[in-house]
């Protein structure tokens, strides 16, 4: 019997995590006669009871494994933590807020059985998604498709199935510290199929992603898969230099042909301010790429696991839960 594991990153989902788990179990019921199914919850710690609830669930159900990070490392690091412990023939990853419809998992598995090594879902937002989020998301995918070195389809979500061969390649041969999984999945190749879905309403609460987090996510994606911003700086600098040389030559020529009175201080200051702002903007772009290099050179781990429900004994788990209550 083949095995299938479900990987779900968790951050502050105490209100709905048990309901979500039951939905997963119901959605996977048609596959139980053909697959050994396991669940991996990778938890970014917070002040709520998500960790405690999931640890108790892992003690009751042997097919549930809980990884609790030592601190908040972020969504992508949580996914990598789950991938690193995956030992199944196929891995399905989806968010734990209920917006990724779990009843699509049998369809993902069906496409995998037909030969696809990656089954990537494509999110189709409706009017329930705010105009700002829809607009910025569409802009991001247009930009990265235009300047990036990957074919990342608009709406590609972190809801996908990966064959074990793909999981092994990503975790063993791609040691990037700042992983942008959507881009990596598109970059590695392999046989891929696509499946559209309409996101559901969150089971409980509101989104934990602030606009600043989404902005950093977009910058990370672009800088990980494109050198175009750096080349744009080079081309712009060359163009401004050529224009400056041409303008200087014209000024000298006019002066030699009859002289002229120096005028236009306002336009001169405007141009200098523009060049100063352009330089600072380009320095910011250089800084983003330099920061990427800095993170890679340090070689720090992408995450640290504080509690692994399958590795740590019940005593340690109980101590953690008691500490969480006191905090």
Secondary structure, 3 states (H helix, E strand, C coil): CEEEEEEEEECCCCCCHHHHHHHHHHHHHHHCCCEEEEEEEEECCCCCCHHHHHHHHHHHCCCEEEEEECCCCCHHHHHHHHHHHCCCCEEEECCCCCCCCHHHHHHHHHHHHCCCCEEEEEECCCCCCCHHHHHHHHHHHHHHHHHCCCCCCCCEEEEEEEEHHHHHHHHHHCCCCCCCHHHHHHHHCCCEEEEEECCCCCCCCCCCCCHHHHHHHHHHHHHHHCCHHHHHHHHHHHHHHHHHHHHHHHHHHHHHHHCCCCCCHHHHHHHHHHHHHHHHHHHHHHHHHHHHHHHHHHCCCCCCEEEECCCCCHHHHHHHHHHHHHC
